[in-house]
Amino acid sequence: MKRFFKPVEKEGSFKKPALSAPSSSAPADGGSAGAAGDEEAGGKAEQKEPLKFLTWNANSLLLRVKNNWPEFSKFVQSLDPDAICVQEVRMPAAGSKGAPKNPGELKDDTSSSRGEKQVLMHALSSPPFKNYQVWWSLSDSKYGGTALFVKKQFQPKKVSFSLNRTASKREPDGRVIIAEFESYFLLNTYVPNNGWKDDENSFQRRRKWDQRMLDFVLQLEKPLIWCGDLNVSHEDIDVSHPDFFSNAKLNGYTPPDVKDRGQPGFTLAERDRFSKILSQGKLIDAYRFLHKEKDMEHGFSWSGNPIGKYRGKRMRIDYFVVSEQLKDWIVACDLHGHGIELEGFYGSDHCPVSLQLSPETSEPNATSPQENVNVR
């Protein structure tokens, strides 16, 4: 992805979850929902919250619709996730030039934007996507942006768009969507790229983001499922060529601080801050929790351009991170692309990542308030 090859340009105590408690609520208005499912044989309770999740940096949702939609639709139909988190939507927010923008709506005030919106919405009105309700958080331009798709029978209690969870505020570039369900928060993020230099749009911006993310996870009152393009490879095992990425430079420039040197997403400073978020927030990397060994074929979610020096150079920067309380719920967490030819990437430079939680009703252990705010 281009953002890896150049500097970024300006532009308490937890309630024990019961993830499958009975529910008799009807789907929300806005179209027919997929079947919520009758109680299974043996009296098993009806699922009331999402248990299967998918995250994907689409690297332009419109381009994926135009070029890769049949294959991706078939994949989603087969996987059948309850919630889909998308990053890099790259569709501008509604609002004419010079006027305030509405980041929750797609731009349609020009002939070209109306045509693009029509193409996208037509794709989303067809199976399997017509069974989902969608929330947008969009940038003013064709940059960034996130989307959240949730099956219509699983209505969130609240959806917000900033790390302070204030309904009226949105993160710049549409980087955050938070859906609150009865027993957890689902957080979809497109984390800012670190860039290559210590300026306000690179290192400084990422430091501020990581601190805000730490503050966010420490003040949550229920478990968290955090997913998206987190733009960090936590350990050496999470990149295909650690030495290559550790020594990467842009135009020969070397940052003064050794911890800021290397490929954005693999600098020691970013990795240390991510460790701190996981440790103090009592969070678990779901994929690494299940997959302990390095997998050169299936173990990376981003792949460099197949032509040039980044050919075959891959990173795992797309994640599902969950509260430690939910670790016993984790059934599967998989990366669905493989190989240096980007099979299963569906036209993006990122592959989809999925998480499956157990539908059983046994409750994970609660964490005390003191443990939750542990500071090292």
Buried (B, 14 or more C-beta within 10 A) or exposed (E): BEBBBEBBEEEEEBBEBBBBBEBEEEBBEEEEBBEBEEEEEEEBBBBBBBBBBBBBBBBBBBBBBBEBBEEBBEBBEEBEBBBBBBBBBBBBBBBEEEEEBEBBEBBBEEEEBEEBBEBBBEBBEEEBBBBBBBBBBBBBBBBBBBBBBBBBBBBBEEBBBBBEBEEEEBBBBBBBBBBBBBBBBBBBBBBBBBBBBEEEBBBEBBBEBBEBBBEBBBBBEBBBBBBBBBBBBBBBBBBBBBEBBBEBEBEEEEBEEEEBBBBBBBBBBBBEBBEBBBEBBBBBBBBBBEBEEBEEEBBBBBBBBEEEEBEBBBBBBBBBBBBBBBBBBBBEBBBBBBBBEBEBBBBBBBBBBBBBBBBEEEBBEBBEEEEBBEEE
